[in-house]
Amino acid sequence: MRRLCVPILWTTALTAACAHADEFSWQISGGVRESDLGQSVEAESGTLAATYFFRPVDDADGPYALAPFLERSSNLGASYSEDKTTTVVPGFTYAIPFLPPQPPTPPVTNVTRGAARSLSGRHVWRATGWYAGASLAETDVAAPAPLSTSFSVLGDELNSASLEFGKYVGPSTAVELSLDAAKTSLTSEIPLLCTSLLCSILAPAQITTTLETDLENVEVSAFHVGRLGRLRYSLAGGITTSEVTATLDVAVTPLTLPTVPTVPAFLPVRPVPIAGGVALGSGSTTSERSERSERTERYALAGELFPTQRLGIRLGYARWDGDEPLGETYELDATWFFKPSIGARVALSRAKSDLPVSTTRDVDTVALQLIGRL
């Protein structure tokens, strides 16, 4: 977790000298996040982001957290993040008739590290209230790829792009249409070995699977900031339609075993070296391709109450629906600007999934973010 705390340390150093002012042109944030995916997976991530506003933002009118939105600010931003996922896979033992049972195998721990980079921008025509934006993101993950927590795509390389168009229909109300596209791939290799007794029935081979996923999102959303007596509040909601197309290629390549190894109790997703050596055989490789498409909808609603200009408390709810229910998410977070130029955000969330993987039905996440403005 020490490496993941670097964004917080950087943000603290950069914001320590921020002036006590009502206007700012830069917003720098650093955060860490921890997630527990059931009892077998733990995920940690750290993010450092910076946003430049082309026109200085005045935070005197309204909550500090909503100043860029209320000021209709054009901006350009970039972010970098690193993550680590630890997966504990239970041991597995082959049961072969007429042979002595294999000794029990301890659980296998897989550690995945990845990095992501993004660039985004938005231009607002202040006179008319129209705005447009775009973003690009790329993620590289070392094998094996972590389990998906967004019920969307799974892979070790992810590239995405998005466009957004919106309009302020009032002084503090906006509606938006956004388009997102993402493409990811995941490759796994699994050797199927045998003993001398079984080789006559099941020839040794290596199975290579390549999963390519294309995701397209269309979202319509709205955001409103209002007043309730002396209190300010915000309401946000949106409907997202997603179409996921997954293509699976399976190739089976015969293997040549110079020596007869013992039957392994468990093999991870990517094979480790095996005593005795394994070589590709001279036989031909057979392959098979399958494709599947699925359409889902996501409904999201969130509200935030600002007892003071510095403090905001937010509740959020989202649900995914498709051919089969996918799950829902509950969020609770608080934002506190203890100075106009320095703030912090703490967020708690729980995702309840109806996916057929019992260990990932509940995902609990805790996130901490520091915000500095200058």
KOLGU-646668 format. One record per residue (C-alpha): residue in three letters; x, y, z. Coordinates in Angstrom, 3 decimals, padded with zeros to 6 digits, always signed. Each point is the difference from the previous one (the first is absolute). Layout:
<nodes>
   r     east    north       up
 ALA        X        Y        Z
...
</nodes>
This chain:
<nodes>
   r     east    north       up
 MET +000.000 +000.000 +000.000
 ARG +003.005 +002.323 +000.343
 ARG +000.307 +000.525 -003.763
 LEU -003.691 +000.780 -000.244
 CYS +000.295 +002.768 +002.610
 VAL +002.344 +001.997 -002.260
 PRO -002.897 +001.968 -001.623
 ILE -001.162 +001.184 +003.426
 LEU +003.526 +001.093 +000.960
 TRP +000.465 +001.861 -003.279
 THR -003.337 +001.759 +000.321
 THR +000.736 +000.989 +003.602
 ALA +003.333 +001.507 -001.021
 LEU -001.474 +001.877 -002.963
 THR -002.907 +001.448 +001.977
 ALA +001.882 +000.909 +003.161
 ALA +000.973 +003.386 -001.462
 CYS -003.350 +000.790 -001.674
 ALA -001.125 +003.568 +000.595
 HIS -003.199 +000.861 +001.787
 ALA -001.791 +001.391 -003.079
 ASP -003.451 -000.018 -001.562
 GLU +001.270 -000.804 -003.514
 PHE +002.030 -002.905 -001.307
 SER +001.284 -001.230 -003.368
 TRP +001.335 -003.430 +001.023
 GLN -001.544 -002.895 +001.872
 ILE +002.314 -002.826 +001.058
 SER -001.297 -003.149 +001.660
 GLY +001.485 -003.217 +001.285
 GLY -001.848 -002.991 +001.359
 VAL +000.199 -003.607 +001.111
 ARG -002.657 -002.690 -000.210
 GLU -000.357 -003.456 +001.536
 SER -002.559 -002.619 -001.030
 ASP -000.857 -003.418 +001.399
 LEU -001.556 -002.341 -002.557
 GLY -001.497 -002.639 +002.229
 GLN +002.547 -002.100 +001.892
 SER +002.487 -000.707 -002.782
 VAL +000.898 +003.286 -001.707
 GLU +001.406 +003.273 +001.326
 ALA +000.631 +003.028 -002.217
 GLU +001.969 +003.168 +000.742
 SER +000.481 +003.032 -002.246
 GLY +001.556 +003.448 +000.123
 THR -000.784 +002.930 -002.320
 LEU +001.562 +003.389 -000.641
 ALA -001.957 +002.500 -002.161
 ALA +000.367 +003.632 -001.050
 THR -002.503 +002.346 -001.693
 TYR +000.719 +003.413 -001.491
 PHE -002.823 +002.536 -000.412
 PHE +000.504 +002.437 -002.864
 ARG -001.846 +002.713 +001.880
 PRO +000.518 +000.430 +003.774
 VAL -002.835 -001.562 +001.985
 ASP -001.708 +002.076 +002.700
 ASP -001.217 -002.178 +002.889
 ALA -001.819 +002.755 +001.898
 ASP -003.471 -000.836 -001.361
 GLY -001.134 -003.427 +001.162
 PRO +001.652 -003.089 +001.489
 TYR +003.737 -000.248 -000.535
 ALA -000.303 -003.500 -001.483
 LEU -002.333 +001.232 -002.781
 ALA +001.920 +003.138 -000.966
 PRO +001.231 -001.288 -003.430
 PHE -003.547 -001.002 -000.985
 LEU -001.654 +003.206 +001.200
 GLU +002.654 +002.144 -001.700
 ARG -000.383 -001.845 -003.337
 SER +003.745 -000.502 -000.227
 SER +001.848 -001.363 -003.028
 ASN +002.830 -002.303 +001.030
 LEU +002.662 -002.504 -000.956
 GLY +000.930 -002.895 +002.283
 ALA +002.305 -003.007 +000.268
 SER +000.317 -002.887 +002.461
 TYR +002.268 -002.922 +000.803
 SER -000.822 -002.965 +002.200
 GLU +001.512 -003.267 +001.179
 ASP -001.798 -002.993 +001.437
 LYS +000.761 -003.330 +001.613
 THR -002.369 -002.958 +000.202
 THR +000.676 -003.020 +002.214
 THR -001.974 -003.150 -000.790
 VAL +000.049 -003.140 +002.142
 VAL -000.988 -003.087 -002.016
 PRO -000.952 -003.124 +002.006
 GLY +002.131 -003.086 -000.587
 PHE -001.252 -002.713 -002.330
 THR +000.910 -003.674 -000.141
 TYR -000.591 -002.477 -002.815
 ALA -001.755 -003.211 +001.001
 ILE +001.212 -002.809 -002.293
 PRO -001.638 -003.421 +000.312
 PHE +002.256 -002.896 +001.101
 LEU +002.828 +002.397 +000.947
 PRO +001.041 +001.247 +003.457
 PRO -001.584 +003.359 +000.864
 GLN +002.112 +003.100 -000.554
 PRO +001.075 +001.988 +003.078
 PRO -002.036 +003.127 +000.748
 THR +001.235 +003.187 -001.626
 PRO +000.087 +003.341 +001.838
 PRO -001.839 +002.991 -001.499
 VAL +001.728 +001.871 -002.817
 THR +000.421 +003.777 +000.327
 ASN +000.098 +002.071 -003.197
 VAL +001.053 +003.670 +000.134
 THR -000.933 +002.291 -002.873
 ARG +001.377 +003.487 -000.560
 GLY -001.230 +002.501 -002.539
 ALA +000.254 +003.642 -001.059
 ALA -002.476 +002.350 -001.679
 ARG +000.316 +003.378 -001.687
 SER -002.710 +002.363 -001.181
 LEU -000.369 +003.388 -001.676
 SER -003.244 +001.984 -000.067
 GLY -001.289 +003.438 -000.898
 ARG -003.199 +002.043 -000.101
 HIS -000.877 +003.298 -001.667
 VAL -002.985 +002.055 +001.168
 TRP -001.585 +002.764 -002.046
 ARG -000.964 +002.213 +002.927
 ALA -002.369 +002.235 -001.969
 THR -002.193 -002.810 -001.348
 GLY +000.584 -002.660 +002.684
 TRP +001.016 -002.712 -002.479
 TYR +003.059 -002.127 +000.759
 ALA +001.919 -002.892 -001.537
 GLY +002.729 -002.267 +001.288
 ALA +002.082 -003.055 -000.778
 SER +002.331 -002.404 +001.801
 LEU +002.470 -002.769 -000.797
 ALA +001.187 -002.703 +002.401
 GLU +002.302 -002.973 -000.138
 THR +000.619 -002.741 +002.543
 ASP +002.692 -002.686 +000.057
 VAL -000.337 -002.877 +002.459
 ALA +002.517 -002.756 +000.609
 ALA -001.315 -003.560 -000.044
 PRO -002.199 -001.324 +001.375
 ALA -002.664 +002.662 -000.525
 PRO -002.099 +000.917 +003.061
 LEU -003.648 -000.766 +000.333
 SER -002.333 +002.639 -001.406
 THR -001.713 +002.196 +002.597
 SER -002.047 +002.121 -002.389
 PHE -002.003 -002.828 -001.599
 SER +001.267 +001.090 -003.422
 VAL +003.314 -001.233 -001.416
 LEU +002.828 -002.287 +001.091
 GLY +003.493 +000.102 -001.480
 ASP +003.714 +000.744 +000.368
 GLU +000.075 +002.851 -002.549
 LEU -002.727 +002.631 -000.119
 ASN -000.356 +002.984 -002.334
 SER -002.970 +002.339 +000.236
 ALA -001.232 +003.292 -001.444
 SER -003.018 +002.160 +000.752
 LEU -001.840 +003.049 -001.323
 GLU -002.486 +002.164 +001.867
 PHE -002.396 +002.732 -001.064
 GLY -002.130 +002.035 +002.386
 LYS -001.768 +003.248 +000.726
 TYR -000.757 +002.135 +003.018
 VAL -003.785 +000.356 -000.056
 GLY +000.052 +002.295 +003.012
 PRO +002.517 +001.825 +002.202
 SER +000.823 -003.246 +001.831
 THR -001.601 -002.808 -002.020
 ALA +001.553 -001.978 -002.852
 VAL -000.995 -002.940 -002.203
 GLU +002.558 -002.151 -001.784
 LEU +000.390 -002.711 -002.627
 SER +003.173 -002.082 +000.093
 LEU +001.390 -002.749 -002.220
 ASP +002.642 -002.472 +001.205
 ALA +001.873 -002.775 -001.779
 ALA +002.471 -002.458 +001.537
 LYS +001.945 -002.947 -001.319
 THR +001.878 -002.578 +002.062
 SER +001.682 -003.358 -000.455
 LEU +000.937 -002.856 +002.346
 THR +002.267 -002.933 -000.903
 SER +000.388 -003.150 +002.118
 GLU +002.110 -003.125 -000.500
 ILE -000.768 -003.281 +001.766
 PRO +002.012 -003.209 -000.576
 LEU -001.868 -003.306 +000.312
 LEU +002.487 -002.635 +001.131
 CYS -000.369 -003.712 +000.727
 THR +001.664 -002.993 +001.601
 SER +001.126 -003.083 -001.901
 LEU -003.328 -001.653 +000.789
 LEU -002.108 +002.818 -001.393
 CYS +002.156 +001.119 -002.937
 SER -001.419 -002.831 -002.105
 ILE -003.482 +001.432 +000.559
 LEU +000.610 +003.749 +000.294
 ALA +002.902 +001.414 -001.996
 PRO +001.899 +002.896 +001.621
 ALA -000.828 +003.377 -001.507
 GLN +000.071 +003.723 +000.682
 ILE -003.218 +002.007 -000.159
 THR +000.341 +003.691 -000.893
 THR -003.080 +002.177 +000.415
 THR -000.295 +003.598 -001.188
 LEU -002.984 +002.028 +001.150
 GLU -000.619 +003.300 -001.795
 THR -002.735 +002.273 +001.337
 ASP -001.501 +003.091 -001.631
 LEU -002.139 +002.272 +002.171
 GLU -002.175 +002.899 -001.202
 ASN -001.910 +002.298 +002.367
 VAL -002.594 +002.671 -000.656
 GLU -000.985 +002.062 +003.040
 VAL -002.521 +002.752 +000.598
 SER +000.439 +001.838 +003.301
 ALA -000.974 +003.159 +001.842
 PHE +001.519 +002.004 +002.858
 HIS -001.748 +002.687 +002.061
 VAL +001.129 +002.235 +002.858
 GLY -002.738 +001.626 +002.067
 ARG -000.785 +001.594 +003.310
 LEU -002.097 -001.400 +002.854
 GLY -000.494 +002.833 +002.436
 ARG +003.508 +000.987 +001.034
 LEU +001.464 -003.286 -001.195
 ARG +001.340 -000.793 -003.455
 TYR -000.437 -003.401 -001.613
 SER +000.735 -001.813 -003.248
 LEU -001.850 -002.751 -001.850
 ALA +001.461 -002.210 -002.726
 GLY -001.511 -002.797 -002.037
 GLY +000.653 -001.908 -003.176
 ILE -000.940 -002.963 -002.177
 THR +002.733 -001.910 -001.809
 THR -000.535 -002.572 -002.725
 SER +002.923 -002.361 -000.552
 GLU +000.652 -002.549 -002.694
 VAL +002.799 -002.504 +000.589
 THR +001.318 -002.272 -002.736
 ALA +002.375 -002.747 +001.114
 THR +001.994 -002.152 -002.442
 LEU +001.721 -003.123 +001.334
 ASP +002.729 -001.784 -001.982
 VAL +001.133 -003.407 +001.296
 ALA +003.090 -001.698 -001.477
 VAL +001.182 -003.504 +000.982
 THR +003.653 -000.804 -000.735
 PRO +001.417 -003.520 +000.586
 LEU +002.912 -000.217 +002.468
 THR +003.018 -002.288 +000.089
 LEU +001.113 -001.175 +003.444
 PRO +003.679 -001.104 +000.061
 THR -000.519 -001.419 +003.476
 VAL -003.086 -001.079 +001.885
 PRO -000.664 +002.567 +002.741
 THR -002.252 -000.532 +002.934
 VAL -003.507 +001.264 -000.311
 PRO -000.053 +003.577 +001.387
 ALA -002.559 +000.661 +002.707
 PHE -000.776 +003.427 -001.394
 LEU +001.165 +002.162 -002.871
 PRO -000.531 +003.775 -000.028
 VAL -001.494 +001.837 -002.948
 ARG +003.468 +000.497 -001.494
 PRO +002.236 -003.098 +000.238
 VAL +003.163 -000.177 +002.067
 PRO +003.084 -001.963 -001.167
 ILE -000.407 -003.739 +000.483
 ALA +002.844 -002.365 +000.829
 GLY +000.846 -002.224 -002.942
 GLY -000.902 +002.545 -002.661
 VAL -003.028 +000.510 -002.181
 ALA +000.222 +000.661 -003.738
 LEU -002.501 +000.683 -002.729
 GLY -000.713 -003.109 -001.996
 SER +000.086 -000.395 -003.746
 GLY -003.745 -000.560 -000.228
 SER -002.284 +002.620 -001.490
 THR -001.698 +002.620 +002.164
 THR -003.788 +000.039 +000.063
 SER -001.928 +003.198 +000.715
 GLU -003.580 +001.040 +000.622
 ARG -001.671 +003.431 +000.204
 SER -003.226 +001.020 +001.723
 GLU -001.683 +003.395 +000.361
 ARG -002.627 +001.300 +002.394
 SER -001.713 +003.368 +000.384
 GLU -001.874 +001.320 +003.009
 ARG -001.918 +003.200 +000.655
 THR -000.360 +001.535 +003.468
 GLU -001.394 +003.153 +001.565
 ARG +001.326 +001.926 +002.973
 TYR -002.171 +002.348 +002.067
 ALA +001.764 +002.383 +002.372
 LEU -001.251 +002.612 +002.464
 ALA +001.983 +002.078 +002.502
 GLY -000.683 +002.891 +002.349
 GLU +002.342 +002.204 +002.003
 LEU -000.854 +002.377 +002.838
 PHE +002.241 +002.920 +000.999
 PRO -000.602 +001.104 +003.612
 THR +002.771 +002.565 -000.516
 GLN +001.998 +001.296 -002.931
 ARG +002.881 -002.243 +001.065
 LEU -001.809 -003.289 +000.728
 GLY -001.932 -002.349 -002.278
 ILE -001.615 -003.367 +000.781
 ARG -000.979 -002.175 -002.963
 LEU -002.138 -003.124 -000.469
 GLY +000.007 -001.965 -003.245
 TYR -001.727 -003.044 -001.435
 ALA +000.432 -001.834 -003.305
 ARG -001.484 -003.158 -001.471
 TRP +000.889 -002.107 -003.023
 ASP -002.751 -001.859 -001.863
 GLY +000.291 -002.336 -002.969
 ASP -001.162 -003.424 -001.108
 GLU +000.868 -000.990 +003.559
 PRO +000.360 +002.416 +002.951
 LEU +003.646 +001.017 +000.367
 GLY +000.089 +001.841 +003.292
 GLU -000.240 +003.314 +001.792
 THR +002.285 +002.473 +001.787
 TYR -000.479 +002.173 +003.095
 GLU +002.286 +002.961 +000.706
 LEU +000.542 +002.362 +002.909
 ASP +002.663 +002.694 -000.053
 ALA +000.841 +003.280 +001.685
 THR +002.043 +002.936 -001.310
 TRP +001.466 +002.576 +002.354
 PHE +002.031 +003.062 -000.988
 PHE +001.674 +000.905 +003.277
 LYS +001.540 +002.895 -001.972
 PRO -001.326 +001.484 -003.273
 SER +003.078 -001.377 -001.768
 ILE +000.354 -003.377 +001.774
 GLY -002.618 -002.703 +000.383
 ALA -000.476 -003.714 +000.567
 ARG -002.531 -002.590 -001.115
 VAL -000.789 -003.344 +001.637
 ALA -002.225 -002.488 -001.867
 LEU -001.517 -003.348 +000.972
 SER -001.757 -002.246 -002.493
 ARG -001.409 -003.505 -000.254
 ALA -000.731 -001.804 -003.248
 LYS -002.384 -002.954 +000.204
 SER +000.340 -002.219 -003.040
 ASP -002.279 -002.719 -001.313
 LEU +002.810 -001.445 -002.108
 PRO +000.420 -003.787 +000.324
 VAL +003.362 +000.363 +001.803
 SER -000.709 -000.328 +003.698
 THR +003.247 +001.637 +001.137
 THR -000.761 +003.288 -001.785
 ARG -003.621 +000.575 +000.938
 ASP +000.877 +002.702 +002.523
 VAL +002.735 +002.557 -000.705
 ASP +000.771 +002.463 +002.805
 THR +002.103 +003.056 -000.862
 VAL +001.567 +002.752 +002.104
 ALA +001.562 +003.038 -001.696
 LEU +001.849 +003.077 +001.274
 GLN +000.829 +003.037 -002.137
 LEU +001.833 +003.247 +000.712
 ILE -000.790 +003.088 -002.125
 GLY +002.177 +003.076 -000.421
 ARG -000.748 +003.178 -001.937
 LEU +002.318 +002.812 -001.040
</nodes>
